[in-house]
Amino acid sequence: MLFLSFVLSNFSVAQVKNLQNNSPYPTKYLSAEDSHLTLKTLTVAPAYDNVGGIYQATAENELIELISKDQFWAFSKFEWPVNIKKIEKRIDTVVEQPQTVLNILSASKANGLIVTIITKSAQGMNIHLSLYTEDKGLQLIELSHQDPTTFEIAKFKDIIKELYTQLKNKLPYKAFITSRRGNQITINAGANANLKTGDKLSVAQIIKINRHPKLKFMTGVEKEITGQIVLTKVEEFSSFGEIVFEKEGGVIEKNSKLLPPDFVQYQITEKLPEISGASSEKSAPEEWKPQATPQFGKLTILGGFSDYKLSSILSSSAAVNSGNSFAPTFLLGAELWVTSEYFARISLKQLFFKGNNALVGSTPDSLNFSVNNMDLLFGYKYSLNGNFWGPSFTGALGYLSESTKLTDTTPTAFSSFESSGLQIQVGGYFPVTEKSDIGIGLDAKFLLTQRLSESPLDSGSSSPSQNQFDIYGNYMYTSNINLKAEIIFSSINAGFNGAGNRTDPARSIDEKITSYLFGIEYLF
């Protein structure tokens, strides 16, 4: 009958739409089961305790305190229905009568009833925690704990806390929508539920609750995904987001259920309007205008120092070395997200410093160095869990060049040189915290083709080799700003043969640079 009604309803709506489509929200997906699972207010029944009532008050008070502090639910004082006689007020027998449970919920002005049954037997203490809802007054969730050694009040309270946490985790949804305006929504969960900015949550309609054939508690649910949202701001007990997919316009509404991590697609706007009535069930945060969600790319500005070493073996067998252990270094970068998977990236790194001329008899004694590195890439990013900010691997092709210019010397100790070629890059990034706000990454770059040239004098034809390795760490300071630390290892090795125009040509050069950089990334 439910399926037939659903089909007829959709057919009727379709006919109306064919005639006239003035309504922006023509279809509603309604389910009694879904409505009965919208738990906003809980009440706590008087606990049943066969151990002389020792633990009864402790269990009730602990649960009331947990609910009151939770912010996910509101607490409502327990009230017996007026038609319940005093002799019948034993909760372990009352909950066997579904209609009585519904009467209790009505009298207590609550959507859910938590019942605690504490018994002591030869096997020790048994603690049962159950949740009853407006869905026919039946038990939705049942949890139990048995411990032959637990008698202390402090340990008993810890068990109640653990059972309460398990009960919340067994709910068939993580949160629900408390308000919608346009494509902006507010939900009743935040950092307290381990949510974070950028999370994608599926919106679902609960179609049916599957129950144990005898004990009637929930064994699973059947649901239909109706859309998806992305969180744009997360507070402690509430979050704000934007709808990015919707099965049909307007199907996502207040009380729609959200699942932890697809339908009409909306593009996230650069600037979101203020959300009116944006609040959780208990907290009332001020109206807020969220920042634009990063969707185009990022700019990088890093500064620091490098340990630079340059050595060369001359035909005369002389070995000359120069460098600087604290060479000022700057890096500018830009990355464009062509799609959520494909990207284009360019970075420019520069070093300026002075080094010694170690060739005996060569002048001047002090050399000015300028090292410029350009890195151009086009690549693909594969996200392991579908989360743009989560763990990922990258692969890219591009162009890498480096120019090292230094003061001319007489006789020549070092020549200026340039190295360039086509490169391949592989890398990965992995968050190290549950919120994904801190992560580490590694990139390795190798040249597929390469050429090296000296100036103004050269040592003949060369056979160069160049590679680069980057290790970096990110801290998401805000949704638009990352703090970044990076270590870059790069090296160029080249051997020379043949006739050059230097008086004492070099037979090999070896350049090694280790850069330590710190700065920010701006995501836009």
C-alpha positions as CSV (number, residue, x, y, z in Angstrom):
1,M,0.0,0.0,0.0
2,L,2.8,2.4,0.9
3,F,4.5,1.8,-2.5
4,L,1.2,2.1,-4.3
5,S,0.4,5.4,-2.6
6,F,3.9,6.7,-3.4
7,V,3.5,5.8,-7.1
8,L,0.0,7.4,-7.3
9,S,1.3,10.5,-5.6
10,N,4.2,10.9,-8.0
11,F,1.8,10.2,-10.9
12,S,-0.6,12.9,-9.8
13,V,2.2,15.4,-9.3
14,A,3.6,14.6,-12.7
15,Q,0.2,15.3,-14.3
16,V,0.0,18.6,-12.6
17,K,3.5,19.5,-13.7
18,N,2.5,18.7,-17.3
19,L,-0.4,21.2,-17.0
20,Q,1.3,23.9,-15.0
21,N,4.7,24.2,-13.3
22,N,4.5,27.4,-11.3
23,S,5.5,25.7,-8.0
24,P,9.3,25.7,-7.5
25,Y,9.0,22.7,-5.1
26,P,6.5,20.4,-6.8
27,T,7.3,17.1,-5.0
28,K,7.7,16.1,-1.4
29,Y,9.1,12.9,-0.1
30,L,7.3,11.9,3.0
31,S,7.8,8.9,5.3
32,A,6.2,8.3,8.7
33,E,9.3,6.3,9.7
34,D,11.6,9.2,8.9
35,S,9.4,11.6,10.8
36,H,9.4,9.4,13.9
37,L,13.2,9.3,13.8
38,T,13.5,13.0,14.1
39,L,14.6,13.1,17.8
40,K,14.8,16.6,19.2
41,T,13.7,16.0,22.8
42,L,14.5,13.1,25.1
43,T,13.1,12.1,28.4
44,V,14.6,9.7,30.9
45,A,12.4,7.1,32.6
46,P,12.8,6.2,36.3
47,A,15.5,3.5,36.2
48,Y,14.6,0.0,37.3
49,D,17.1,-1.3,39.9
50,N,16.7,-4.6,41.7
51,V,19.8,-3.9,43.9
52,G,17.7,-2.0,46.4
53,G,17.7,1.2,44.4
54,I,21.4,1.9,45.0
55,Y,22.1,2.8,41.3
56,Q,18.7,4.1,40.3
57,A,19.3,7.8,41.0
58,T,22.9,7.7,39.7
59,A,21.8,6.3,36.4
60,E,18.9,8.8,36.0
61,N,21.0,11.8,37.0
62,E,23.9,10.8,34.8
63,L,21.7,10.4,31.7
64,I,19.9,13.7,32.4
65,E,23.3,15.5,32.7
66,L,24.6,13.9,29.5
67,I,21.5,14.9,27.5
68,S,21.5,18.4,29.0
69,K,25.1,19.0,28.0
70,D,24.9,17.2,24.6
71,Q,23.3,20.1,22.6
72,F,22.2,17.4,20.0
73,W,19.0,16.9,22.0
74,A,16.9,18.8,24.5
75,F,15.8,17.3,27.8
76,S,12.2,17.1,28.9
77,K,11.1,16.0,32.4
78,F,9.6,12.6,32.6
79,E,5.8,12.5,33.2
80,W,3.6,9.5,33.8
81,P,0.3,9.5,31.8
82,V,-2.7,10.3,34.0
83,N,-4.3,6.8,33.5
84,I,-1.3,4.9,34.9
85,K,-1.9,3.6,38.3
86,K,0.8,3.8,40.9
87,I,1.2,0.0,41.2
88,E,1.8,-0.2,37.5
89,K,4.6,2.3,37.4
90,R,7.4,-0.2,36.9
91,I,9.2,0.8,33.7
92,D,10.5,-2.7,32.9
93,T,6.9,-3.9,32.4
94,V,5.4,-0.6,31.1
95,V,7.8,-0.6,28.0
96,E,6.3,-3.9,26.9
97,Q,3.1,-1.9,26.1
98,P,3.8,0.2,23.0
99,Q,0.7,2.3,23.4
100,T,1.7,3.2,27.0
101,V,5.1,4.2,25.7
102,L,3.4,6.6,23.2
103,N,1.3,8.0,26.0
104,I,4.5,8.6,28.1
105,L,6.1,10.4,25.2
106,S,3.0,12.5,24.7
107,A,2.8,13.3,28.5
108,S,6.5,14.1,28.7
109,K,6.5,16.2,25.4
110,A,9.4,14.2,24.1
111,N,10.3,12.4,20.9
112,G,12.4,9.7,22.6
113,L,12.4,7.8,25.8
114,I,15.6,6.3,27.4
115,V,15.0,3.4,29.7
116,T,17.6,1.9,32.1
117,I,17.2,-1.6,33.6
118,I,19.8,-2.6,36.2
119,T,19.8,-6.1,37.6
120,K,22.2,-8.1,39.7
121,S,22.6,-11.9,39.4
122,A,25.1,-14.6,39.9
123,Q,26.9,-13.4,36.7
124,G,27.3,-10.0,38.2
125,M,25.7,-6.6,37.3
126,N,23.7,-6.3,34.1
127,I,23.0,-2.8,32.7
128,H,20.5,-2.4,29.8
129,L,20.0,0.9,28.1
130,S,17.2,1.3,25.5
131,L,15.7,4.0,23.3
132,Y,12.0,4.1,22.5
133,T,10.6,6.4,19.8
134,E,7.3,7.5,18.4
135,D,7.5,4.8,15.7
136,K,4.7,2.7,17.1
137,G,6.1,3.0,20.6
138,L,8.6,0.2,19.9
139,Q,12.2,-0.1,21.0
140,L,14.6,1.4,18.5
141,I,18.0,0.6,20.1
142,E,19.1,-1.7,22.9
143,L,22.5,-1.9,24.5
144,S,23.8,-3.9,27.4
145,H,26.8,-4.3,29.6
146,Q,27.6,-7.2,32.0
147,D,30.4,-7.1,34.5
148,P,30.8,-9.4,37.5
149,T,33.2,-6.9,39.2
150,T,31.5,-3.6,38.7
151,F,29.9,-2.2,41.9
152,E,31.6,1.2,42.5
153,I,29.5,4.2,41.7
154,A,32.3,5.9,39.7
155,K,32.8,2.9,37.4
156,F,29.1,2.6,37.1
157,K,28.8,6.2,35.8
158,D,31.6,5.5,33.3
159,I,29.6,2.5,31.9
160,I,26.5,4.7,31.6
161,K,28.5,7.3,29.6
162,E,29.9,4.6,27.3
163,L,26.4,3.1,26.7
164,Y,25.0,6.5,26.0
165,T,27.8,7.2,23.4
166,Q,27.1,3.8,21.7
167,L,23.4,4.6,21.6
168,K,24.1,7.9,19.7
169,N,26.4,6.1,17.3
170,K,23.7,3.5,16.5
171,L,21.3,6.1,15.2
172,P,20.7,5.7,11.4
173,Y,21.8,9.3,10.8
174,K,24.5,11.7,12.0
175,A,22.5,14.9,12.2
176,F,19.5,16.6,10.7
177,I,18.8,20.0,9.0
178,T,17.4,22.6,11.3
179,S,16.8,25.4,8.7
180,R,17.1,26.1,4.9
181,R,17.3,29.3,3.0
182,G,17.9,29.0,-0.7
183,N,20.8,26.5,-1.0
184,Q,22.2,27.4,2.5
185,I,21.3,25.1,5.4
186,T,22.0,24.7,9.1
187,I,22.5,21.4,10.9
188,N,22.4,20.4,14.6
189,A,25.9,19.0,14.8
190,G,29.4,20.4,14.7
191,A,32.9,19.8,15.9
192,N,31.3,17.8,18.8
193,A,30.4,15.2,16.2
194,N,33.8,15.2,14.5
195,L,32.6,17.3,11.6
196,K,34.9,19.7,9.8
197,T,34.8,22.4,7.1
198,G,34.7,20.8,3.7
199,D,33.0,17.6,4.8
200,K,30.4,16.2,2.3
201,L,27.3,14.8,3.9
202,S,24.6,12.8,2.1
203,V,21.0,13.7,2.7
204,A,18.7,10.7,3.0
205,Q,15.0,9.8,3.6
206,I,14.4,6.9,5.9
207,I,11.9,4.7,4.0
208,K,11.6,1.7,6.4
209,I,12.9,0.6,9.8
210,N,13.9,-3.1,9.7
211,R,13.3,-4.7,13.1
212,H,14.1,-8.0,14.9
213,P,11.2,-10.3,14.3
214,K,10.7,-11.1,18.1
215,L,12.4,-8.4,20.1
216,K,11.4,-5.6,17.7
217,F,14.6,-3.4,18.1
218,M,16.1,-1.9,14.9
219,T,18.4,-4.2,12.9
220,G,18.8,-1.7,10.0
221,V,17.0,0.9,7.8
222,E,16.1,1.3,4.2
223,K,16.9,4.8,2.9
224,E,16.9,6.8,-0.2
225,I,19.6,9.4,-0.9
226,T,18.0,12.7,-1.9
227,G,21.0,15.0,-2.1
228,Q,24.4,16.1,-0.8
229,I,25.7,19.1,1.1
230,V,29.2,20.5,1.8
231,L,29.9,22.1,5.1
232,T,31.2,25.7,4.8
233,K,31.5,26.5,8.5
234,V,31.7,24.2,11.6
235,E,31.1,25.5,15.1
236,E,31.1,23.4,18.3
237,F,27.5,22.3,18.3
238,S,26.1,23.4,14.9
239,S,27.3,23.7,11.3
240,F,26.5,25.6,8.2
241,G,26.6,24.3,4.7
242,E,25.5,24.5,1.1
243,I,23.5,22.1,-1.1
244,V,25.5,20.9,-4.0
245,F,23.3,18.0,-5.2
246,E,19.5,17.6,-4.9
247,K,17.4,14.8,-6.4
248,E,14.6,17.4,-7.1
249,G,14.3,21.0,-6.2
250,G,13.1,21.5,-2.6
251,V,13.3,17.9,-1.5
252,I,15.9,18.8,1.1
253,E,14.2,20.6,3.9
254,K,14.1,21.1,7.6
255,N,14.5,17.7,9.5
256,S,16.1,16.0,6.5
257,K,18.5,13.4,7.8
258,L,22.2,13.6,7.1
259,L,24.6,10.6,6.7
260,P,28.4,10.7,7.0
261,P,29.8,10.2,3.7
262,D,25.3,11.9,-4.7
263,F,21.1,14.8,-8.2
264,V,20.1,18.7,-9.3
265,Q,23.7,20.1,-8.9
266,Y,24.4,23.6,-7.6
267,Q,27.6,25.6,-7.9
268,I,28.9,26.9,-4.6
269,T,28.7,30.7,-4.7
270,E,31.6,32.9,-4.1
271,K,29.8,34.8,-1.5
272,L,27.0,33.3,0.6
273,P,24.1,35.4,2.0
274,E,23.5,35.5,5.7
275,I,21.5,32.6,7.1
276,S,18.5,33.7,9.1
277,G,17.3,31.5,11.9
278,A,20.7,29.7,11.8
279,S,20.8,27.9,15.0
280,S,20.9,24.4,16.6
281,E,18.1,23.2,18.8
282,K,19.7,24.7,21.9
283,S,22.4,27.1,20.9
284,A,21.6,30.3,19.0
285,P,24.8,31.5,17.2
286,E,24.7,34.9,15.7
287,E,23.9,35.4,12.1
288,W,27.0,34.7,10.1
289,K,28.3,35.4,6.6
290,P,30.6,32.5,5.7
291,Q,33.8,32.8,3.7
292,A,33.8,31.7,0.1
293,T,34.6,28.0,-0.2
294,P,38.0,27.5,-2.0
295,Q,37.2,26.2,-5.5
296,F,39.6,27.8,-8.0
297,G,43.2,27.2,-6.7
298,K,45.8,28.6,-4.3
299,L,48.7,31.0,-4.1
300,T,51.9,30.2,-2.1
301,I,54.4,32.5,-0.6
302,L,57.4,30.9,1.3
303,G,60.6,32.2,2.6
304,G,63.6,30.8,4.4
305,F,67.2,29.7,3.7
306,S,69.1,27.1,1.8
307,D,72.3,25.1,2.3
308,Y,74.0,25.6,-1.1
309,K,77.1,23.6,-2.2
310,L,78.9,23.7,-5.5
311,S,81.9,21.7,-6.3
312,S,83.9,21.0,-9.5
313,I,86.8,18.9,-10.7
314,L,89.0,20.7,-13.2
315,S,91.1,19.1,-16.0
316,S,94.2,20.2,-14.0
317,S,92.9,17.9,-11.3
318,A,92.2,20.9,-9.0
319,A,89.1,20.5,-6.9
320,V,87.2,23.8,-6.2
321,N,84.3,24.3,-3.8
322,S,82.0,27.1,-2.9
323,G,78.6,27.7,-1.3
324,N,76.7,29.2,1.6
325,S,75.0,27.4,4.5
326,F,72.5,30.2,5.0
327,A,71.5,31.5,1.6
328,P,68.3,33.6,1.7
329,T,65.6,31.8,-0.3
330,F,62.1,32.8,-1.6
331,L,59.5,30.8,-3.3
332,L,56.3,32.0,-5.1
333,G,53.8,29.5,-6.4
334,A,50.3,29.4,-8.0
335,E,48.0,26.4,-8.6
336,L,44.9,26.4,-10.7
337,W,42.2,23.6,-10.1
338,V,41.0,22.9,-13.6
339,T,38.6,20.4,-12.0
340,S,38.6,18.7,-8.6
341,E,41.0,16.1,-10.1
342,Y,43.1,18.1,-12.7
343,F,45.5,20.9,-11.8
344,A,48.1,23.2,-13.3
345,R,50.9,24.5,-11.1
346,I,53.9,26.9,-11.5
347,S,56.5,27.8,-8.9
348,L,59.5,30.1,-8.9
349,K,62.3,29.7,-6.3
350,Q,65.2,32.2,-6.0
351,L,68.5,32.2,-3.9
352,F,70.8,35.3,-3.6
353,F,74.1,34.9,-1.6
354,K,77.9,35.3,-1.6
355,G,80.4,32.5,-1.8
356,N,84.2,32.1,-1.7
357,N,86.4,31.6,-4.7
358,A,88.5,28.6,-3.7
359,L,90.7,28.4,-6.8
360,V,94.2,29.4,-5.9
361,G,95.3,32.5,-7.8
362,S,91.8,33.2,-9.2
363,T,90.1,36.6,-8.6
364,P,87.9,38.0,-7.3
365,D,87.9,36.2,-3.9
366,S,84.2,36.7,-3.3
367,L,81.6,35.5,-5.7
368,N,78.0,36.7,-6.1
369,F,75.5,33.8,-6.7
370,S,72.0,34.0,-8.1
371,V,70.1,30.7,-8.4
372,N,66.6,30.6,-10.1
373,N,64.4,27.6,-10.3
374,M,61.2,27.4,-12.4
375,D,58.8,24.4,-12.0
376,L,55.8,24.0,-14.4
377,L,53.4,21.1,-14.0
378,F,50.1,19.8,-15.3
379,G,48.8,16.8,-13.4
380,Y,46.0,14.6,-11.9
381,K,45.0,14.2,-8.3
382,Y,43.4,11.0,-7.0
383,S,41.6,11.3,-3.7
384,L,41.5,8.0,-1.8
385,N,38.2,8.6,0.0
386,G,36.6,11.2,-2.3
387,N,37.4,14.0,0.0
388,F,39.3,16.8,-1.7
389,W,41.1,17.6,1.6
390,G,41.7,13.9,2.5
391,P,44.5,11.5,1.5
392,S,45.5,11.7,-2.1
393,F,48.1,10.8,-4.7
394,T,49.3,13.0,-7.6
395,G,51.0,12.4,-10.9
396,A,52.1,15.1,-13.3
397,L,54.2,16.0,-16.3
398,G,55.9,19.3,-16.9
399,Y,59.0,21.4,-17.4
400,L,61.8,22.1,-14.9
401,S,64.6,24.5,-15.3
402,E,67.4,26.0,-13.1
403,S,69.8,28.8,-13.8
404,T,72.9,29.4,-11.7
405,K,74.7,32.6,-12.4
406,L,77.8,33.8,-10.6
407,T,80.6,36.3,-10.9
408,D,83.1,35.7,-13.7
409,T,86.6,34.8,-12.4
410,T,90.1,34.9,-13.8
411,P,91.3,32.2,-14.3
412,T,87.9,30.5,-14.4
413,A,86.9,28.6,-11.3
414,F,83.2,28.1,-12.1
415,S,81.1,29.0,-15.1
416,S,77.5,30.0,-14.9
417,F,75.2,27.2,-16.1
418,E,71.6,26.4,-17.0
419,S,69.8,23.1,-16.8
420,S,66.4,22.2,-18.1
421,G,64.2,19.4,-19.4
422,L,60.9,17.6,-19.3
423,Q,60.0,16.2,-15.9
424,I,57.7,13.6,-14.3
425,Q,56.4,14.1,-10.8
426,V,54.7,11.7,-8.4
427,G,53.5,12.5,-4.9
428,G,51.1,12.0,-2.1
429,Y,49.4,13.9,0.8
430,F,48.1,12.4,4.0
431,P,46.2,14.1,6.9
432,V,47.5,13.1,10.3
433,T,44.6,14.3,12.4
434,E,41.0,13.3,12.5
435,K,39.8,16.7,11.4
436,S,42.3,16.6,8.4
437,D,43.6,20.1,9.4
438,I,47.2,18.9,9.6
439,G,48.8,16.8,7.0
440,I,52.2,15.8,5.4
441,G,53.1,15.4,1.8
442,L,55.9,14.2,-0.4
443,D,56.8,15.0,-4.1
444,A,59.5,13.4,-6.2
445,K,60.6,14.9,-9.5
446,F,62.7,13.3,-12.2
447,L,63.8,14.7,-15.6
448,L,63.0,12.6,-18.6
449,T,65.1,14.7,-21.0
450,Q,67.8,17.2,-20.0
451,R,70.3,19.6,-21.3
452,L,72.9,21.7,-19.6
453,S,74.9,24.6,-21.0
454,E,77.7,26.8,-19.5
455,S,78.4,30.5,-20.1
456,P,80.3,32.6,-21.0
457,L,82.9,29.8,-21.3
458,D,82.1,26.1,-21.5
459,S,83.9,22.8,-20.9
460,G,82.5,20.8,-23.8
461,S,79.5,18.6,-24.2
462,S,77.8,17.5,-21.0
463,S,75.8,14.5,-19.6
464,P,73.7,16.0,-16.8
465,S,71.4,14.4,-14.2
466,Q,68.9,16.4,-12.1
467,N,66.2,15.5,-9.6
468,Q,64.3,17.1,-6.7
469,F,62.4,15.8,-3.6
470,D,60.0,17.9,-1.5
471,I,58.7,17.1,2.0
472,Y,56.1,19.5,3.4
473,G,53.6,19.9,6.2
474,N,50.3,21.8,6.1
475,Y,48.2,23.3,8.9
476,M,44.7,24.5,7.9
477,Y,44.5,27.7,9.8
478,T,41.2,28.7,8.2
479,S,39.3,27.4,5.2
480,N,41.2,29.8,3.1
481,I,44.7,29.9,4.7
482,N,47.2,27.1,5.2
483,L,50.4,27.5,7.1
484,K,53.1,25.5,5.3
485,A,56.6,24.3,6.1
486,E,58.7,22.6,3.3
487,I,62.1,21.1,2.8
488,I,63.3,20.8,-0.8
489,F,66.3,18.7,-1.8
490,S,67.6,19.2,-5.3
491,S,70.8,18.2,-7.1
492,I,72.4,18.6,-10.5
493,N,75.4,16.5,-11.6
494,A,77.1,16.7,-14.9
495,G,80.2,15.3,-16.5
496,F,82.0,17.0,-19.4
497,N,83.9,15.6,-22.4
498,G,85.3,17.0,-25.6
499,A,86.9,20.3,-26.4
500,G,85.6,23.4,-24.7
501,N,86.8,27.0,-24.8
502,R,87.9,27.2,-21.1
503,T,91.6,27.3,-20.4
504,D,91.2,24.8,-17.7
505,P,87.8,23.1,-18.4
506,A,85.8,21.4,-15.8
507,R,85.5,17.6,-15.9
508,S,82.4,17.5,-13.6
509,I,80.2,19.8,-11.5
510,D,78.0,18.9,-8.6
511,E,75.4,21.3,-7.2
512,K,73.4,20.3,-4.1
513,I,70.7,22.6,-2.5
514,T,68.7,21.9,0.6
515,S,66.0,24.6,1.2
516,Y,64.1,25.1,4.4
517,L,61.0,27.2,3.8
518,F,58.1,28.5,5.8
519,G,55.0,30.6,4.8
520,I,51.4,30.6,3.8
521,E,49.1,29.3,1.1
522,Y,46.0,31.4,0.2
523,L,43.1,29.2,-1.2
524,F,40.5,31.0,-3.3
